[in-house]
Amino acid sequence: MSSERNVTLPQFNPITGAIRALAMDAVQKAKSGHPGAPMGMAEIAEVLWRHHLKHNPANPQWADRDRFVLSNGHGSMLIYALLHLTGYDLSIDDLKNFRQLHSKTPGHPEYGYAPGVETTTGPPGQGITNAVGMALAEKILAAEFNRPGHDIVNHNTYVFLG
């Protein structure tokens, strides 16, 4: 009797590997932080940012961009790695200053520090409630400004929580 199995494993994705490596290195250098979320959510985040999220690193305030909220803000290196790897104004030196006073990469995402961070998150539940408000605003704006054949407002809000 044979116990042979045919198992197909996914091929290594260098982007998800980079997300994990950046998260590990930044947390290690800071001697504090939470690497679990970036390590475990790298694949889903990469798929979202590559195939679904409508955004423009050259214009992070574009009005019709999709919004991404990392509600589990303690995993902030996930969003910082994504922003860095997709061309936002967040350098490798900014990542090296993770969790340092006055850096663009505080321990929890804070609005106004790094381009592409849509809202401040940290306390459990804060990000999901902010995302619900953003999604509601999108619906209200779409109802006000969209006309048949002219979708002025057609963005979405995505949220990771944990």
N, C-alpha and C positions, 0 to 999 in steps of 0.2 A: 504494500500500500504506500502510495506516495503522499508526502505532506507538502509537496511543492505548490507554491502559490505565485500567481502573477500579480505583482503589486506595482502600480504606476505611481511614482512619487512626483510631485510638482517640481519643475526645474527651479533652480535657485534664481531669485530675482535680485539683481544687484542694488536696486533702489531700496527694497525692504531691508537688505543687509546694511545699507548705508544708514537708514533710519535707526536701526538697532545699534550700530557702532557709534553713531553720533550721540545717541542717548546714553549708552554705557559710559563713553568717555567723559561726557559733560557731568554726569552724576558723580562719577569717580573723582574727577578733578575738583568739583565743588565739595566733595565729602558729605553731600546730603542730596536728597531728592528721591524721586520714585521712578525707577527704570521699568517697572512692570507693565504699565499701560503702553508705553512706546514699543516695548518688546512684543507684547501680545497683540497689539492693534495695528502693527506695521502693514500687514497685508491689506486689511480692509481700508485703511487710510490711503494707501497707495492707489488702490482701485478707485476709490471715490475721487481723489484728486486728479488722477490721470483720465478717467473715463466719464465722470459725471459732473464734477464741480466746475461751474462757469466762473472763471476768475482771470485777472490780468495783473501779473506781478509789476508791470510797468505803470499800471494805474490802479493801485489797491483801493482807491475810493470810488471807483466806477460805480455809478448808481445802480445799474442793473446786474451787478455781480451776485452770485450765490453767496450765502453766508454760511460759514462753518463755525460752530461753537463747540469747544472742547469743555463739556460740563465737568468732567472729572479733571479739573485743573491741575491737580497734583501730578498728572502725567504730562506736564507742559512741554517736555522735550519732544513729544510727538509733533506738536504743531510747529515748534521752532525748527525741527529737522525738516519738516515738509516745506515750510516757508523758505528756508535756506536752499534746499534742493530744487525748488521750482523757480528760483530766480528773484525772490523778493529781496529787498535791501536789508538782509540779515547775514552778515559775514561769518566766516569760521571763527574770527576773533570774538564776535558777539556770542557765539555758542560757547566759546572757551570761558566767557565771563558769566555763564549760567549761575543764577542764584547769588550774584554779587551785588552789593549796594550800587544803585544808580545804573545798572546794566539794562540793555534792551531785552534781556531774557530773565526776568524774575522767576521765582519758584512757582508761581501760579500766573497764567496769562493775565496781563493787565492792559486794558485798552489805552492806546496812546503811546506805548513804548516801542512796539514792533509793528511795522506795517503788515496788515493781514490778520491781526488779532482783532476780532469784531467786538469783543466784550470782555470784561474782567470776570473771571470765574475762580472758584476756590471752595467756598462752603458748599456742602452737598445740596443739590437742588437749585442752586443759583443759576447755573448755565441753562438748564432745561427750561426754567421759567423765562429767562431772557430770550431763548430761542422761540418759545411760544409767542412772546410779544413781537419778535421780528416777523414771524410767519403771519401773524394777524395783521401787522402793518402792511405786508406785501399784498394780502388779500384786499384790504381797504384801498390801497393805492391802485391796484389793478382794476377794481370796480369803478374807481373815480376816473382813471385816465385811459384805460384800454378801450378801443373801439373795434368793431368788426374789421378784421384784416390788418389791424394795427395794434399789436401787443407792445405797448410801451413798457409795461412792468410785467416781466415774466421770469423772475428769479425765484430761487428756492432757498430754504434754510435747512441745513443738515446739522445734526447734533450727535455727538458721542457722549455717552454718560456711563458712569460706572461707580 
